[in-house]
Amino acid sequence: MERWLVSWVGKNDLNAMTGGPRGPIASAVRYDHGFAKVWLLNNFPIEQGDRYRQWLQDGVACDVELHQVELISPTHYGEIYEQVSDFLADLKLLSPAVELTFHLSPGTPAMIAIWIILAKTRFPARLIQTSVERGLETADFLFDLASDFLPEYLRRSEARITRLQSPAVVPPEFAAVIHGSDVMRHQITLARRMAEFEVPILVLGQTGTGKELFAKAIHAASRRRERPFIAVNCGAISRELANSELFGHMKGAFTGADRHHAGFFTAANGGTLFLDEVGDLALDSQVRLLRVLQEKELTPVGDTRAVPVNVRIIAATHKDLAAEVVAGKFRQDLFQRLAVGILNIPPLRERGQDIRMLVDYFLGQINLDAAGTPEAQSKTLSAHAVALLLKHSWPGNIRELYGTLFRAAIWSTSSEIGAEDVEAALLPSGAPASEAVLNHSLGHGFNILDLLADVERHYLMRAHEQSPSNRTAASELLGYNNYQQMNRRRKALGMISDEE
C-alpha cells in the first residue's frame, strides 16, 4: 500500500530554500523514505509554493505535488476544515487504498487542530511531527474524538458546508432581479434586511441599472406588501406642479384647480411611495417632503390644515446627492432623512456574469413576445455576437442592453443573430473610454475619488471575469502582491460583503 505525506507549507519550509535549516517537510521525507508522494497544501502566493515544490522535488526521490489553497484567514477553523476535507475527499477518490500521513509541524495552530480532527474521524491517518532535537516522531493522542462529541459536531459542520456550497436562495420578492454576481447578491441581502424596517431608503445608481425594480422588491418584502406601491418620476413633473402632484391641492388653490386633487402621497397612504430622481425636486418641494418624513403629515396646496399620512419613502437618484448638498441644490437635512438605508446598484459593466444571464433572459422574452407574430423566427446568438455583448461597456446599463437585443432580433434576417447584427444595433458611442475618464468637467458635482473608485471597480471586475475561480490569478492580473489585498479593495468598494 502506498503511503502519502500531506502537509501545509510553513514559513520554515520556505526559509529552507534560502539557506535556512532544512524545514519540517524536508526533514520528514529525509527521516522516512517510505513516502511514495508528498502533497503540499500552500496558502502562500502560488509562485512561492511552486518554487518550494521544485526545490523539494530536486532533493527527494518521491513525487511532490502542490495544491494551492486560498484562505481568507489561516486561523479560521471552519474555512480550513472545509478546504482540507474537500481536498482529502478528492485524494481518496483518486487512490482509495492509499495510507495517509498528516504532518503537524508546519502551519498555524488552527491547521494543526484540523489535521487532528480529520485524522481521528473522517480520514484516518498517521500523525507525525518533526524537530531538530528529536527528529521525526509519531504524535499519539490518547482520546477518541469519534466516540461521542464529534459525530454531532461534524454533522452540523457538514450541513453548514453543504449550505454554503449550495446556490444562494434568492428571496422570492427579488426573483425579478436577474443576477449571479457577488456584488448584486450583496445588495439584495441588504435590501431584504432593510425591507423589514419602516425606514426611508435611498437607492443610488446610474440610469438604467434597475433602481425601480429594487424598490418594488423591497415593497413586496415589507409589511406593506398588501398596500399600494406608487412610483413617481420627480424629473418628469414640472416644478410648478410638483407640490400639487405630490401633496395634492384644494379646489381653487391656483388657476385651473377646478377640483380637489389628492396627490401621490395620499394615493400611496399605507403603502410605499417610490420617488425616482429625487435629486430633481425643487427646494420648496424638498421642504414639504422633509415635513412629511419628520411629522408624518402633509398640507395640500391651498389648505392650512395638516393631514396625517402613513407612507414609506423609497427614493432613488443617479446624482451624487452629497455633492448636490455642497452645491446648495439639495437640502442636507433631507438627504440625511432619506439616507437611513442606502443601496448602491452597480452599473452593468461591473456585474460580470450577470450580463450573460440578462442576455439569455431578455432574448427568451423577445422570442416569447414574437411567437404570435406572422413569420416570426426564434432567435439565437452566435458565439461572436455573445462575445461582443459581453465586452461592451453598456453606458445605458440594462435598459440599453435590452434595447440593443430587441433591435438586433428584429433587424436580423437570419434565425441566428450575428456580431454584425449586434454592431448595427448598438447605440452610437460617445467619446473613447480614455477621453471619457480624462475629460470630465470640473466642479458641478465632479468628485475625483468617485471617478477613481469607478475605474478601480472596472478593473477588479475584469480580473474577476478572466479568473472567476482563482483569486490568486485575478490578483496577479491587477499587480497585487496577494489576493487578500484584492479582497480588501473589493470589500471597501462594496463589491463583496464582509462575510465573503
C-alpha positions as CSV (number, residue, x, y, z in Angstrom):
1,M,0.0,0.0,0.0
2,E,1.4,3.4,-1.0
3,R,2.0,6.0,1.7
4,W,1.4,9.7,1.0
5,L,2.5,12.6,3.2
6,V,0.1,15.6,3.3
7,S,1.4,18.8,4.9
8,W,0.8,22.5,4.9
9,V,3.8,24.6,3.7
10,G,5.1,26.7,6.6
11,K,7.5,29.6,6.8
12,N,10.3,27.5,8.0
13,D,9.9,25.3,4.9
14,L,10.2,28.4,2.6
15,N,13.2,29.7,4.5
16,A,15.0,26.4,3.8
17,M,15.2,27.5,0.1
18,T,17.4,30.4,1.1
19,G,19.9,28.7,3.3
20,G,18.0,28.2,6.5
21,P,17.5,24.9,8.3
22,R,16.0,22.1,6.3
23,G,12.5,22.7,7.4
24,P,9.8,20.3,8.7
25,I,8.7,18.8,5.4
26,A,12.2,18.1,4.0
27,S,13.1,16.7,7.4
28,A,10.1,14.3,7.4
29,V,11.0,13.0,4.0
30,R,14.6,12.6,5.0
31,Y,13.8,10.6,8.1
32,D,11.1,8.4,6.5
33,H,12.0,7.2,3.0
34,G,8.7,5.2,2.6
35,F,6.6,8.0,1.2
36,A,5.6,7.5,-2.4
37,K,4.2,11.0,-2.8
38,V,4.2,14.3,-0.9
39,W,1.2,16.6,-1.2
40,L,1.9,20.2,-0.3
41,L,-1.0,22.5,0.8
42,N,0.0,26.1,0.1
43,N,-1.6,29.2,1.3
44,F,1.3,31.5,0.4
45,P,1.4,33.2,-3.1
46,I,1.5,30.4,-5.7
47,E,4.9,31.5,-7.0
48,Q,6.5,30.7,-3.6
49,G,4.6,27.4,-3.5
50,D,5.8,26.4,-7.0
51,R,9.4,27.3,-6.1
52,Y,9.3,25.3,-2.9
53,R,7.7,22.3,-4.7
54,Q,10.5,22.3,-7.3
55,W,13.2,22.8,-4.6
56,L,11.9,19.9,-2.6
57,Q,11.4,17.7,-5.7
58,D,15.1,18.3,-6.6
59,G,16.1,16.9,-3.2
60,V,13.9,13.8,-2.8
61,A,13.1,10.6,-4.6
62,C,9.3,10.6,-4.3
63,D,6.9,12.7,-6.3
64,V,5.9,16.1,-5.0
65,E,2.6,17.8,-5.8
66,L,1.3,21.2,-4.9
67,H,-2.3,22.1,-4.1
68,Q,-3.0,25.8,-3.9
69,V,-5.4,26.7,-1.0
70,E,-6.9,30.1,-0.8
71,L,-7.9,31.1,2.7
72,I,-9.3,34.4,3.9
73,S,-7.6,33.6,7.2
74,P,-5.1,30.9,8.1
75,T,-6.7,30.8,11.6
76,H,-10.3,30.3,10.6
77,Y,-11.2,26.8,11.7
78,G,-14.3,26.4,9.6
79,E,-12.7,27.5,6.4
80,I,-9.6,25.3,6.9
81,Y,-11.8,22.3,7.7
82,E,-13.9,22.8,4.6
83,Q,-10.9,23.2,2.3
84,V,-8.9,20.3,3.6
85,S,-11.9,18.0,3.8
86,D,-12.7,18.6,0.2
87,F,-9.1,18.1,-0.8
88,L,-8.8,14.8,1.1
89,A,-12.1,13.5,-0.3
90,D,-10.7,14.1,-3.8
91,L,-7.4,12.3,-2.8
92,K,-9.4,9.3,-1.6
93,L,-11.3,9.2,-4.9
94,L,-8.0,9.3,-6.7
95,S,-6.5,6.5,-4.7
96,P,-8.9,4.8,-2.2
97,A,-6.3,2.4,-0.8
98,V,-3.6,5.0,0.0
99,E,-2.3,5.3,3.5
100,L,-2.2,8.9,4.6
101,T,0.2,10.7,7.0
102,F,-0.5,14.3,8.2
103,H,2.4,16.5,9.2
104,L,1.6,18.6,12.3
105,S,4.7,20.8,12.5
106,P,4.1,23.3,9.6
107,G,1.2,25.6,9.7
108,T,-0.9,27.6,12.2
109,P,-2.5,26.1,15.4
110,A,-5.8,26.0,13.6
111,M,-4.3,24.0,10.8
112,I,-2.8,21.5,13.2
113,A,-6.1,21.2,15.1
114,I,-7.9,20.3,11.9
115,W,-5.4,17.7,11.0
116,I,-6.0,16.0,14.4
117,I,-9.8,16.2,14.0
118,L,-9.7,14.7,10.5
119,A,-7.2,12.0,11.3
120,K,-9.4,10.8,14.2
121,T,-12.7,10.9,12.2
122,R,-13.3,11.1,8.5
123,F,-9.8,10.4,7.2
124,P,-7.9,8.1,9.5
125,A,-4.2,8.9,9.2
126,R,-0.9,8.7,10.9
127,L,0.1,12.0,12.6
128,I,3.8,13.0,12.7
129,Q,5.8,15.9,13.9
130,T,9.5,16.8,13.4
131,S,12.0,18.8,15.4
132,V,15.8,19.4,15.3
133,E,16.1,17.8,18.8
134,R,14.0,14.7,18.3
135,G,13.8,14.1,14.6
136,L,10.6,12.5,13.4
137,E,8.1,11.1,15.8
138,T,4.6,9.8,15.7
139,A,2.1,12.0,17.6
140,D,-0.1,9.9,19.8
141,F,-3.4,11.2,21.2
142,L,-5.0,9.1,23.9
143,F,-8.6,10.0,23.3
144,D,-11.3,9.2,20.8
145,L,-12.9,12.2,19.2
146,A,-15.3,10.0,17.2
147,S,-17.0,8.3,20.1
148,D,-19.3,11.0,21.4
149,F,-19.0,14.7,20.7
150,L,-17.6,14.8,17.2
151,P,-20.3,12.9,15.2
152,E,-22.8,15.6,16.1
153,Y,-20.3,18.4,15.6
154,L,-19.3,17.1,12.1
155,R,-22.9,16.5,11.2
156,R,-23.6,20.2,11.9
157,S,-20.4,21.3,10.2
158,E,-21.1,19.3,7.1
159,A,-24.6,20.6,6.9
160,R,-23.2,24.1,7.1
161,I,-20.6,23.4,4.4
162,T,-23.3,21.9,2.2
163,R,-25.4,25.0,2.8
164,L,-22.5,27.4,1.9
165,Q,-21.7,25.4,-1.2
166,S,-25.3,25.4,-2.4
167,P,-26.5,28.2,-4.6
168,A,-27.7,31.2,-2.6
169,V,-31.5,31.2,-2.1
170,V,-33.0,34.3,-3.6
171,P,-36.0,35.7,-1.7
172,P,-39.0,35.3,-4.0
173,E,-39.7,39.1,-3.9
174,F,-36.3,39.6,-5.5
175,A,-36.6,36.9,-8.2
176,A,-37.1,39.5,-10.9
177,V,-33.6,40.9,-10.2
178,I,-31.7,38.7,-12.7
179,H,-28.2,38.2,-11.2
180,G,-25.5,35.8,-10.2
181,S,-22.7,38.2,-9.3
182,D,-21.5,38.6,-5.7
183,V,-21.9,42.4,-5.9
184,M,-25.7,42.1,-6.7
185,R,-26.2,39.3,-4.2
186,H,-24.8,41.6,-1.5
187,Q,-27.1,44.4,-2.5
188,I,-30.1,42.1,-2.4
189,T,-29.1,40.9,1.0
190,L,-29.0,44.5,2.2
191,A,-32.3,45.3,0.6
192,R,-34.0,42.3,2.1
193,R,-32.8,43.3,5.6
194,M,-33.9,46.9,5.2
195,A,-37.3,45.8,3.8
196,E,-38.3,44.6,7.3
197,F,-37.8,48.1,8.9
198,E,-40.1,51.1,8.4
199,V,-37.2,53.4,7.4
200,P,-36.6,55.5,4.3
201,I,-34.3,54.0,1.8
202,L,-32.1,55.8,-0.8
203,V,-31.2,53.8,-3.9
204,L,-28.2,55.1,-5.7
205,G,-27.1,54.1,-9.2
206,Q,-26.8,55.1,-12.8
207,T,-29.7,55.5,-15.1
208,G,-31.0,52.1,-16.3
209,T,-29.5,49.9,-13.5
210,G,-32.8,48.8,-12.2
211,K,-33.5,51.0,-9.2
212,E,-37.3,50.8,-9.5
213,L,-37.1,47.0,-9.7
214,F,-35.3,47.1,-6.3
215,A,-37.9,49.5,-4.9
216,K,-40.8,47.2,-6.0
217,A,-39.0,44.1,-4.5
218,I,-38.4,46.0,-1.2
219,H,-42.1,46.9,-1.0
220,A,-43.1,43.3,-1.8
221,A,-40.9,42.0,1.0
222,S,-42.1,44.6,3.6
223,R,-45.1,44.6,5.9
224,R,-46.8,47.0,3.5
225,R,-46.9,44.5,0.6
226,E,-50.8,44.4,0.5
227,R,-51.0,48.2,0.3
228,P,-50.3,50.5,-2.7
229,F,-46.9,50.9,-4.4
230,I,-46.8,54.2,-6.3
231,A,-43.9,55.2,-8.5
232,V,-43.2,58.8,-9.3
233,N,-40.5,60.2,-11.6
234,C,-39.7,63.6,-10.0
235,G,-37.8,64.6,-13.0
236,A,-40.9,64.3,-15.2
237,I,-43.0,66.6,-13.1
238,S,-42.9,70.3,-13.9
239,R,-41.6,72.4,-11.0
240,E,-44.8,74.5,-11.0
241,L,-47.0,71.4,-10.4
242,A,-44.6,69.3,-8.3
243,N,-46.2,70.3,-5.0
244,S,-49.7,69.7,-6.3
245,E,-48.9,66.3,-7.8
246,L,-47.1,65.1,-4.7
247,F,-49.0,66.6,-1.9
248,G,-52.4,67.4,-3.5
249,H,-54.3,70.7,-3.8
250,M,-57.6,72.1,-2.8
251,K,-60.2,73.4,-5.3
252,G,-59.4,77.0,-6.3
253,A,-55.8,76.8,-4.9
254,F,-54.5,78.1,-8.2
255,T,-55.7,79.0,-11.7
256,G,-57.1,75.8,-13.3
257,A,-57.6,74.0,-9.9
258,D,-61.3,73.4,-10.5
259,R,-61.5,70.3,-8.3
260,H,-59.8,68.8,-5.3
261,H,-56.7,66.6,-6.1
262,A,-55.4,64.1,-3.6
263,G,-51.8,63.8,-4.8
264,F,-49.4,60.8,-4.8
265,F,-48.8,60.8,-1.1
266,T,-52.5,60.3,-0.4
267,A,-52.7,57.7,-3.1
268,A,-49.9,55.7,-1.5
269,N,-51.2,56.1,2.0
270,G,-50.5,52.9,4.0
271,G,-48.1,51.7,1.3
272,T,-44.9,52.8,-0.4
273,L,-44.1,55.8,-2.4
274,F,-41.1,55.5,-4.8
275,L,-39.6,58.9,-5.7
276,D,-37.4,58.3,-8.6
277,E,-34.8,61.0,-9.5
278,V,-35.5,62.7,-6.1
279,G,-32.5,64.9,-6.8
280,D,-34.5,66.8,-9.4
281,L,-37.0,68.1,-6.8
282,A,-37.1,71.9,-6.4
283,L,-36.0,73.2,-3.0
284,D,-39.5,74.2,-1.9
285,S,-40.8,70.7,-2.7
286,Q,-37.8,69.4,-0.7
287,V,-39.1,71.4,2.3
288,R,-42.5,69.8,2.1
289,L,-41.0,66.3,1.7
290,L,-38.9,66.8,4.8
291,R,-42.0,67.7,6.8
292,V,-43.7,64.5,5.7
293,L,-40.7,62.5,6.8
294,Q,-40.4,64.3,10.1
295,E,-44.0,64.9,11.1
296,K,-45.9,62.1,9.2
297,E,-48.3,64.7,7.8
298,L,-48.7,67.0,4.8
299,T,-50.5,70.1,3.9
300,P,-52.2,70.2,0.4
301,V,-51.6,73.3,-1.7
302,G,-54.2,75.9,-0.9
303,D,-55.1,74.3,2.5
304,T,-54.0,75.3,6.0
305,R,-54.8,72.0,7.8
306,A,-52.2,69.3,8.2
307,V,-53.4,65.8,7.0
308,P,-51.9,62.7,8.6
309,V,-50.2,60.4,6.2
310,N,-48.6,57.0,6.6
311,V,-46.2,56.3,3.7
312,R,-42.9,54.5,3.5
313,I,-40.5,56.5,1.2
314,I,-38.0,54.9,-1.1
315,A,-36.1,57.5,-3.1
316,A,-33.6,57.0,-6.0
317,T,-31.2,59.1,-7.9
318,H,-28.4,58.9,-10.4
319,K,-26.9,62.1,-8.9
320,D,-24.3,62.5,-6.2
321,L,-26.6,64.0,-3.6
322,A,-23.7,64.7,-1.2
323,A,-22.2,66.9,-4.0
324,E,-25.6,68.5,-4.6
325,V,-25.8,69.4,-0.9
326,V,-22.4,71.1,-1.1
327,A,-23.6,73.0,-4.3
328,G,-26.8,74.1,-2.4
329,K,-29.1,72.2,-4.7
330,F,-30.3,69.7,-2.2
331,R,-31.1,70.1,1.5
332,Q,-28.7,68.4,3.8
333,D,-31.4,67.6,6.4
334,L,-33.5,66.0,3.7
335,F,-30.5,64.0,2.5
336,Q,-29.9,62.7,6.0
337,R,-33.5,61.8,6.4
338,L,-33.7,59.8,3.2
339,A,-30.3,58.1,3.6
340,V,-31.2,56.0,6.6
341,G,-30.9,52.9,4.4
342,I,-28.6,53.1,1.4
343,L,-28.3,50.8,-1.6
344,N,-25.6,51.2,-4.3
345,I,-26.8,49.5,-7.5
346,P,-23.6,48.9,-9.7
347,P,-23.5,49.7,-13.4
348,L,-24.0,46.7,-15.6
349,R,-20.3,46.6,-16.7
350,E,-19.3,45.8,-13.1
351,R,-21.7,42.8,-12.8
352,G,-19.6,40.2,-14.6
353,Q,-21.6,37.1,-15.3
354,D,-24.9,38.9,-14.9
355,I,-24.6,40.3,-18.4
356,R,-24.8,36.8,-20.0
357,M,-27.7,35.9,-17.7
358,L,-29.6,39.0,-18.7
359,V,-28.8,38.4,-22.4
360,D,-30.3,34.9,-22.2
361,Y,-33.3,36.2,-20.2
362,F,-34.1,39.1,-22.5
363,L,-33.7,37.1,-25.7
364,G,-36.1,34.5,-24.3
365,Q,-38.6,37.2,-23.5
366,I,-38.2,38.7,-27.0
367,N,-38.7,35.3,-28.6
368,L,-41.8,34.7,-26.4
369,D,-43.3,38.0,-27.3
370,A,-42.7,37.5,-31.0
371,A,-44.1,34.0,-31.0
372,G,-47.5,35.1,-32.2
373,T,-46.2,37.3,-35.0
374,P,-46.6,36.1,-38.5
375,E,-43.3,34.7,-40.0
376,A,-41.6,35.2,-36.6
377,Q,-38.4,33.3,-36.1
378,S,-37.0,32.1,-32.7
379,K,-33.6,33.8,-32.5
380,T,-30.3,32.6,-31.2
381,L,-27.0,34.3,-30.8
382,S,-23.7,33.4,-32.5
383,A,-20.6,33.0,-30.3
384,H,-19.2,36.2,-31.8
385,A,-22.4,38.1,-31.0
386,V,-22.3,36.9,-27.4
387,A,-18.6,37.9,-27.1
388,L,-19.4,41.4,-28.4
389,L,-22.3,41.8,-26.0
390,L,-20.1,40.7,-23.1
391,K,-17.3,43.1,-23.8
392,H,-19.4,46.2,-24.4
393,S,-19.3,48.8,-21.6
394,W,-23.1,49.4,-21.6
395,P,-23.2,53.1,-20.6
396,G,-27.0,52.9,-20.7
397,N,-26.9,49.7,-18.5
398,I,-29.8,47.2,-18.5
399,R,-32.1,49.5,-20.5
400,E,-29.5,49.8,-23.3
401,L,-28.8,46.0,-23.3
402,Y,-32.5,45.2,-23.7
403,G,-32.9,47.8,-26.5
404,T,-29.8,46.5,-28.3
405,L,-31.0,42.9,-28.2
406,F,-34.5,43.9,-29.3
407,R,-33.2,45.8,-32.3
408,A,-30.7,43.1,-33.2
409,A,-33.5,40.4,-33.1
410,I,-35.9,42.3,-35.3
411,W,-33.3,43.6,-37.7
412,S,-31.6,40.2,-38.2
413,T,-32.9,38.4,-41.3
414,S,-31.5,35.1,-40.0
415,S,-32.5,32.9,-37.1
416,E,-29.0,33.4,-35.7
417,I,-28.1,36.9,-34.6
418,G,-24.5,37.6,-35.7
419,A,-21.9,40.0,-34.4
420,E,-22.7,42.3,-37.4
421,D,-26.3,42.5,-36.2
422,V,-25.3,43.4,-32.7
423,E,-22.9,46.1,-34.0
424,A,-25.6,47.6,-36.1
425,A,-28.0,47.6,-33.1
426,L,-25.6,49.3,-30.7
427,L,-26.3,52.9,-29.9
428,P,-23.7,55.3,-31.2
429,S,-20.9,55.6,-28.7
430,G,-19.7,58.9,-27.3
431,A,-16.0,59.7,-26.6
432,P,-13.5,56.9,-26.3
433,A,-13.1,55.5,-22.8
434,S,-9.8,57.2,-22.2
435,E,-11.3,60.6,-23.2
436,A,-14.4,59.9,-21.0
437,V,-12.2,59.4,-18.0
438,L,-9.8,62.3,-18.7
439,N,-12.1,65.0,-19.9
440,H,-14.7,65.3,-17.1
441,S,-15.8,68.8,-16.4
442,L,-14.5,70.0,-13.0
443,G,-17.0,71.3,-10.4
444,H,-20.7,70.8,-10.7
445,G,-20.6,67.6,-8.7
446,F,-17.3,66.2,-10.0
447,N,-15.6,64.0,-7.4
448,I,-12.2,62.6,-8.2
449,L,-12.5,59.9,-5.5
450,D,-15.7,58.6,-7.1
451,L,-14.1,58.6,-10.5
452,L,-11.1,56.7,-9.2
453,A,-13.4,54.2,-7.4
454,D,-15.3,53.6,-10.7
455,V,-12.0,52.9,-12.5
456,E,-10.9,50.5,-9.8
457,R,-14.2,48.7,-9.8
458,H,-14.0,48.3,-13.6
459,Y,-10.5,46.6,-13.5
460,L,-11.4,44.5,-10.4
461,M,-14.4,43.2,-12.3
462,R,-12.4,42.5,-15.4
463,A,-9.8,40.5,-13.4
464,H,-12.7,38.5,-11.8
465,E,-14.2,37.8,-15.2
466,Q,-10.9,36.5,-16.6
467,S,-10.1,34.3,-13.5
468,P,-13.5,33.8,-11.8
469,S,-12.4,30.7,-9.8
470,N,-8.9,31.7,-8.9
471,R,-8.5,34.7,-6.7
472,T,-4.7,34.4,-6.7
473,A,-4.6,34.6,-10.5
474,A,-7.0,37.5,-10.5
475,S,-4.9,39.4,-8.0
476,E,-1.8,38.8,-10.1
477,L,-3.5,40.3,-13.2
478,L,-4.0,43.5,-11.2
479,G,-0.5,43.7,-9.8
480,Y,-1.4,42.9,-6.2
481,N,1.1,41.0,-4.0
482,N,-1.6,38.6,-2.9
483,Y,-5.4,38.0,-3.2
484,Q,-6.1,39.3,0.3
485,Q,-5.1,42.8,-0.9
486,M,-7.5,42.5,-3.8
487,N,-10.3,41.3,-1.5
488,R,-9.8,44.2,0.9
489,R,-10.3,46.6,-2.1
490,R,-13.4,44.7,-3.3
491,K,-14.9,44.9,0.2
492,A,-14.0,48.6,0.5
493,L,-15.7,49.3,-2.8
494,G,-18.9,47.4,-1.8
495,M,-18.3,44.6,-4.4
496,I,-18.4,41.8,-1.9
497,S,-19.7,41.6,1.7
498,D,-17.5,41.4,4.8
499,E,-18.7,37.8,5.3
500,E,-17.2,36.7,2.0
